[in-house]
Amino acid sequence: MAKNYESEVTQFLKQLKEKDPALESRQLAGRARLWDKALDSELQEGYRAAKVPQQPYVYYQNTQA
């Protein structure tokens, strides 16, 4: 593959960012709003403590019980 080769997807993304320079900052803001959250360690510990272990083969009907 040539060193200066760019795929069609890469070319499309570059063109998209050239047309709308604010696109990347809006993407980062959206990610921060949905994913980049500070987690409450006390709350997370409560979730872990309340977790019920799943039985193996959940779709298997045990008829011998």
Contact map, one row per residue, 1 for C-alpha under 8 A:
11101000000000000000000000000000000000000000000000000000000000000
11111000000000000000000000000000000000000000000000000000000000000
11111000000000000000000000000000000000000000000000000000000000000
01111100000000000000000000000000000000000000000000000000000000000
11111110000000000000000000000000000000000000000000000000000000000
00011111011000000000000000000000000000000000000000000000000000000
00001111111000000000000000000000000000000000000000000000000000000
00000111111100000000000000000000000000000000000000000000000000000
00000011111110000000000000000000000000000000000000000000000000000
00000111111111000000000000000000000000000000000000000000000000000
00000111111111100000000000000000000000000000000000000000000000000
00000001111111110000000000000000000000000000000000000000000000000
00000000111111111000000000000000000000000000000000000000000000000
00000000011111111100000000000000000000000000000000000000000000000
00000000001111111110000000000000000000000000000000000000000000000
00000000000111111111000000000000000000000000000000000000000000000
00000000000011111111111100000000000000000000000000000000000000000
00000000000001111111100000000000000000000000000000000000000000000
00000000000000111111100000000000000000000000000000000000000000000
00000000000000011111111000000000000000000000000000000000000000000
00000000000000001111111100000000000000000000000000000000000000000
00000000000000001001111111000000000000000000000000000000000000000
00000000000000001001111111100000000000000000000000000000000000000
00000000000000001000111111110000000000000000000000000000000000000
00000000000000000000011111111000000000000000000000000000000000000
00000000000000000000011111111100000000000000000000000000000000000
00000000000000000000001111111110000000000000000000000000000000000
00000000000000000000000111111111000000000000000000000000000000000
00000000000000000000000011111111100000000000000000000000000000000
00000000000000000000000001111111110000000000000000000000000000000
00000000000000000000000000111111111100000000000000000000000000000
00000000000000000000000000011111111110000000000000000000000000000
00000000000000000000000000001111111110000000000000000000000000000
00000000000000000000000000000111111110000000000000000000000000000
00000000000000000000000000000011111110000000000000000000000000000
00000000000000000000000000000011111111000000000000000000000000000
00000000000000000000000000000001111111100000000000000000000000000
00000000000000000000000000000000000111110000000000000000000000000
00000000000000000000000000000000000011111001000000000000000000000
00000000000000000000000000000000000001111111000000000000000000000
00000000000000000000000000000000000000111111100000000000000000000
00000000000000000000000000000000000000011111110000000000000000000
00000000000000000000000000000000000000011111111000000000000000000
00000000000000000000000000000000000000111111111100000000000000000
00000000000000000000000000000000000000001111111110000000000000000
00000000000000000000000000000000000000000111111111000000000000000
00000000000000000000000000000000000000000011111111100000000000000
00000000000000000000000000000000000000000001111111100000000000000
00000000000000000000000000000000000000000000111111100000000000000
00000000000000000000000000000000000000000000011111110000000000000
00000000000000000000000000000000000000000000001111111000000000000
00000000000000000000000000000000000000000000000001111100000000000
00000000000000000000000000000000000000000000000000111110000000000
00000000000000000000000000000000000000000000000000011111010000000
00000000000000000000000000000000000000000000000000001111110000000
00000000000000000000000000000000000000000000000000000111110000000
00000000000000000000000000000000000000000000000000000011111100000
00000000000000000000000000000000000000000000000000000111111110000
00000000000000000000000000000000000000000000000000000000111110000
00000000000000000000000000000000000000000000000000000000111111000
00000000000000000000000000000000000000000000000000000000011111100
00000000000000000000000000000000000000000000000000000000000111111
00000000000000000000000000000000000000000000000000000000000011111
00000000000000000000000000000000000000000000000000000000000001111
00000000000000000000000000000000000000000000000000000000000001111
